[in-house]
Amino acid sequence: MSLNKLTPAPGSGTKNSKRRGRGPASGQGTTAGRGNKGQKARTGAKHHPWFEGGQMPLQRRTPKRGFSNKRFRQEYQIINVRDLNLLEDVSAVNADKLFEFGLIKKLNKPVKVLGYGEMTRAMEVTVDAFSDTAKEKIEKAGGKALVL
């Protein structure tokens, strides 16, 4: 057996492609099935899916005024005081411990503790930020709230 003798399996439904641009008698001649003129008749005249036919694109039509703090804001990973109670046999908590227990998703983003829930155990918590109520609850329970 050799490569030039390979054929498709019988009944596999192979189909010959249309031979375009082979004269007017072929049925796909002259314009090769593309119609007369226009963007789709040209070679290499592809356009991106958001192209609006030459109309000014939406992204350029919309006004861009004012100030957005989006690029500069500091996004914190949030932990509540009640979540700290879930950590069994832990006296000191930091970002690494929280990551280890699955309470935060990333180590490179800052962590902030909020005051939702009650603190029942004394614990030394070292994170990037605290809300006033969280700090109060941690210290009331006999723990320490340390800011990095």
C-alpha positions in Angstrom: 0.0 0.0 0.0 1.2 3.5 -0.7 -0.1 7.0 -0.1 -1.2 7.6 -3.7 -3.5 4.6 -3.5 -5.4 5.6 -0.3 -9.1 6.4 -0.9 -11.9 7.4 1.5 -14.0 4.7 3.0 -17.0 3.7 0.9 -20.1 5.7 1.8 -18.2 8.4 3.7 -19.8 11.1 1.6 -16.9 12.9 0.2 -17.8 15.8 -2.1 -15.9 17.6 -4.8 -15.4 21.3 -4.1 -16.9 23.8 -6.6 -14.4 24.9 -9.2 -14.8 28.7 -9.2 -13.7 31.2 -11.8 -13.3 28.7 -14.7 -15.3 30.6 -17.3 -18.9 31.6 -17.8 -20.1 28.1 -18.7 -19.1 26.6 -15.4 -21.8 28.4 -13.5 -19.2 29.8 -11.1 -17.3 31.8 -13.7 -16.5 35.5 -14.1 -17.4 36.8 -10.6 -16.8 33.3 -9.1 -20.0 33.3 -7.1 -19.2 36.6 -5.3 -21.8 38.8 -7.1 -21.0 42.2 -8.7 -18.7 44.7 -6.9 -19.0 45.7 -3.2 -17.0 44.9 -0.2 -17.6 41.1 -0.2 -16.5 40.9 -3.9 -13.1 42.3 -3.2 -10.0 40.2 -2.2 -8.7 40.8 1.3 -11.6 43.1 2.2 -12.4 41.3 5.5 -13.6 43.4 8.4 -13.8 42.8 12.1 -17.1 41.7 13.7 -17.7 45.0 15.3 -17.3 46.9 12.0 -20.4 49.1 11.5 -20.2 49.6 7.7 -18.3 52.8 7.8 -20.6 54.4 10.4 -18.7 56.0 13.3 -18.2 53.1 15.7 -20.1 53.1 19.0 -16.9 53.2 21.0 -15.9 56.5 19.3 -19.4 58.0 19.4 -19.9 57.8 23.2 -18.6 60.8 25.1 -15.6 60.4 27.4 -15.9 63.1 30.0 -15.2 63.2 33.7 -12.9 61.3 36.0 -12.9 57.6 36.8 -11.1 56.3 39.8 -11.2 52.7 38.5 -7.5 52.6 37.6 -6.3 53.9 40.9 -8.7 52.4 43.5 -7.5 49.9 46.0 -9.5 46.7 45.9 -9.5 44.7 49.1 -10.3 41.1 49.8 -13.0 41.1 52.5 -13.0 39.0 55.6 -15.6 39.3 58.3 -15.0 38.9 62.0 -17.3 35.9 62.1 -15.1 34.2 59.6 -12.1 34.4 61.9 -14.1 32.3 64.5 -14.0 29.4 62.0 -10.2 29.1 62.4 -9.7 26.4 65.0 -6.6 26.4 67.3 -5.1 29.5 65.7 -3.8 32.3 67.9 -2.2 34.5 65.1 -3.8 35.2 61.7 -2.2 36.8 58.7 -2.8 36.7 54.9 -0.9 33.4 54.5 -3.1 31.6 57.1 -6.3 33.0 55.5 -5.1 31.8 52.1 -4.3 28.4 53.6 -7.8 28.0 55.0 -9.4 29.2 51.8 -10.9 32.4 53.2 -9.1 34.6 50.6 -8.3 33.8 46.9 -5.1 35.7 46.2 -2.0 36.5 48.2 -1.0 39.6 46.2 -4.3 41.5 46.9 -4.6 43.4 50.2 -7.0 42.0 52.9 -9.5 44.0 55.0 -11.4 42.8 58.0 -14.9 44.0 58.5 -17.0 43.9 61.7 -19.9 41.6 60.7 -20.6 39.0 63.3 -19.2 38.4 66.8 -15.6 37.6 67.9 -15.5 34.9 70.5 -11.8 34.1 70.9 -8.6 36.2 71.5 -6.6 36.3 68.3 -3.7 38.4 66.9 -4.8 39.5 63.4 -2.3 41.0 61.0 -3.8 42.3 57.7 -3.7 45.4 55.5 -6.8 47.2 56.9 -9.6 47.0 59.5 -12.9 48.7 59.8 -13.4 50.5 63.1 -16.0 48.0 64.3 -13.8 45.1 63.5 -10.9 46.5 65.3 -13.1 47.2 68.3 -14.6 43.7 68.4 -11.1 42.0 68.1 -9.7 44.1 70.9 -12.8 43.6 73.0 -12.4 39.8 72.7 -8.8 40.2 74.1 -7.0 40.0 70.7 -4.8 42.4 68.8 -5.5 44.1 65.5 -2.2 44.9 63.7 -2.0 46.8 60.4 0.8 45.8 58.0 
